[in-house]
Amino acid sequence: MQENNHASSGASNDDISNYISVDEMAKMLSIARVTAYQLTKTKGFPCFYIGKRIIIPLNSFHKWADDQANQKSEILMK
């Protein structure tokens, strides 16, 4: 029986951290979960779905966030 373990498959923790969840993004930005979920619905936000789970590519997220900062964007204004 073959084990499904990252060490034996050659995958490292760096490979795993290329993607984050909405909860992880919320923690990174110090925002509420509900706000983070609203953010994923904004036009141009980098994410995709696997079933109902929202996956955020970390590199794309950083680029998107940098672009927002450079434009001094206001997102989810009330």
C-alpha positions as a printed NumPy array, in Angstrom:
array([[  0.   ,   0.   ,   0.   ],
       [  1.431,   3.365,  -1.043],
       [  1.324,   6.181,   1.484],
       [  0.027,   9.55 ,   0.385],
       [  2.64 ,  11.617,   2.14 ],
       [  4.3  ,  14.776,   0.93 ],
       [  7.827,  13.608,   1.684],
       [  7.485,  10.481,  -0.438],
       [  5.782,  12.291,  -3.306],
       [  8.441,  14.979,  -3.492],
       [  5.986,  17.766,  -2.627],
       [  7.167,  20.242,  -0.05 ],
       [  5.317,  22.554,   2.29 ],
       [  6.17 ,  25.352,  -0.159],
       [  4.092,  23.586,  -2.828],
       [  1.13 ,  23.365,  -0.49 ],
       [  1.276,  27.038,   0.498],
       [  0.892,  28.235,  -3.094],
       [ -2.858,  28.31 ,  -2.426],
       [ -4.815,  29.696,   0.499],
       [ -8.382,  29.495,   1.737],
       [-10.692,  32.431,   2.33 ],
       [-10.22 ,  31.98 ,   6.086],
       [ -6.435,  32.178,   5.671],
       [ -6.794,  35.305,   3.547],
       [ -9.025,  36.879,   6.215],
       [ -6.366,  36.209,   8.843],
       [ -3.62 ,  37.608,   6.589],
       [ -5.568,  40.835,   6.061],
       [ -6.977,  41.009,   9.606],
       [-10.525,  41.243,   8.269],
       [-13.732,  39.432,   9.152],
       [-14.536,  36.146,   7.4  ],
       [-17.717,  37.598,   5.915],
       [-15.735,  40.521,   4.473],
       [-13.198,  38.103,   2.994],
       [-15.991,  36.116,   1.316],
       [-17.453,  39.362,  -0.07 ],
       [-14.02 ,  40.274,  -1.4  ],
       [-13.852,  37.036,  -3.417],
       [-17.014,  38.161,  -5.251],
       [-15.452,  41.408,  -6.483],
       [-14.568,  41.739, -10.167],
       [-11.022,  40.665, -10.929],
       [-10.356,  38.923,  -7.623],
       [ -8.124,  35.873,  -8.26 ],
       [ -9.85 ,  32.72 ,  -7.087],
       [-11.444,  29.532,  -8.346],
       [-13.827,  26.949,  -6.982],
       [-13.446,  23.268,  -6.242],
       [-16.986,  22.277,  -5.438],
       [-18.093,  24.956,  -2.988],
       [-14.593,  25.603,  -1.687],
       [-12.936,  28.836,  -2.807],
       [ -9.222,  28.516,  -3.575],
       [ -6.961,  31.556,  -3.85 ],
       [ -3.603,  31.269,  -5.682],
       [ -1.2  ,  33.084,  -3.359],
       [  0.993,  34.645,  -6.076],
       [ -2.058,  35.962,  -7.934],
       [ -3.515,  37.294,  -4.687],
       [ -0.307,  39.2  ,  -3.895],
       [ -0.251,  40.675,  -7.411],
       [ -3.926,  41.646,  -7.149],
       [ -3.365,  43.254,  -3.72 ],
       [ -0.313,  45.163,  -5.015],
       [ -2.369,  46.413,  -7.971],
       [ -5.127,  47.583,  -5.601],
       [ -2.591,  49.395,  -3.419],
       [ -0.939,  51.039,  -6.423],
       [ -4.338,  52.273,  -7.631],
       [ -5.35 ,  53.319,  -4.11 ],
       [ -8.542,  51.349,  -4.691],
       [-11.465,  51.432,  -2.3  ],
       [-13.053,  47.992,  -2.217],
       [-16.363,  47.048,  -0.598],
       [-17.288,  50.592,   0.277],
       [-20.465,  50.994,   2.301]])
